[in-house]
Amino acid sequence: MTDITLQQLLSAGVHFGHKISKWNPKMIPYIYGEKNNIYILDLVQSLQLLEEANFYCKQSALEGKTFLFVGTNPYVRTLIAKEAKKSNSSYINQRWLGGMLTNWITLKHRIADLKNLENQEAIHNFDLLPKKEAAVLRQKLTKLRIYLNGVKEMKQLPDVVIIIDQEAEMTAIKECKALGIPIISIVDTNSNPDLIDLPIPGNDDSISSLKLILKSLADNICLGQQLKRK
């Protein structure tokens, strides 16, 4: 398992929460104190829970389980795609379309449409069509790529979902809860940790914080996958 230290969490600003006025009382057990009207998270607990999440990721990958990374806010899109691709995982980094998990059959049909259109593009079939018809199909292809490119190779519902920004991804969380899919998520001081199976108390607004934690989770998925291949 890749090691993370308290100093790394501190340097990445993982301990910085939201203003005192923006908080969820259920986060009290994870709050160390406050400074300059901002809540400070207890990094000892953050480290312990990150280690637990890392172990879970490694073991799940070792068992052949699949992962879905979710984070649709603009500041995290590139990072979500990078770590998901590195760990051979699926990802959603654009708008979450309602029913992406709970209406899996419809999602499979959309993925099939995407692959069919990409195949038509690859063999230049669009060039043989009237311009207006070709333009409509190219527009549809572009839209499908934006929303579904990260799940194009997802053959079944994911076994584990890693979510960034609880408030923004509540629809995804509700779908996971309805289907019994375990959730790993960074919980900031405005989050509800009760909704998360493996919460990691931390700053979910800081890129340095997200980079450190997501890289750690993805590295442990990779480690589990490597152990499985051996």
ZIFENDA-V669763 format. One record per helix or strand. SS is the DSSP state (a for helix, b for strand). FROM is the first residue (numbers start at 1). TO is the last residue. Records with the same first field share a line. If there is no record, write none. Layout:
SS: FROM-TO + FROM-TO
This chain:
a: 6-11 + 25-30 + 43-62 + 74-86 + 104-122 + 125-128 + 131-151 + 170-179 + 193-195 + 207-229
b: 16-19 + 31-35 + 38-41 + 67-70 + 90-92 + 160-163 + 182-187 + 198-201
